[in-house]
């Protein structure tokens, strides 16, 4: 009760980090915000940690000319990827999605098999709500198929490889 009075707890959950009143957050926080707050209010190395995380993020989001597997797409690099790659298939997914996990190995295999013809990208809709909203992603997995910068097809659900490949072959000739 003493801590509840000291930090004016009026509802739960409420987080206070290292007794800093400016760190108070009420309600369930998104994981990324909670971790950021713990680092900000609990670590003297916050600036260095965030700098390293930003460098790691920038490297992961870099769009290479001839990817050997799916590229990581975000709200920050999505439009650049659509312009850069003549044929782009975007797998809209989330970590918690079971069917998305079923599709992931198919996407990885197709990315290898169609290297040089089709680029595959992975867009985590939970962390990239801008693109998800723009393309009205209401159900996952959703595949967005772009050709020459234009959305030409959308497929919803966990398609088996042969069904997905049949769709893709309408837009590209197999070598």
Secondary structure by P-SEA (a helix, b strand, c coil): caaaaaacccccccccccccccccccccccaaaaaaaaaaccccaaaaaaaaaaaaaaaaaccccccccbbbbccccaaaaaacccbbbbbbcccccaaaaaaaaaaaaaaaaacccbbbbbbcccccaaaaaaaccccccbbbbbccccccccccccccaaaaaaaaaaccccc
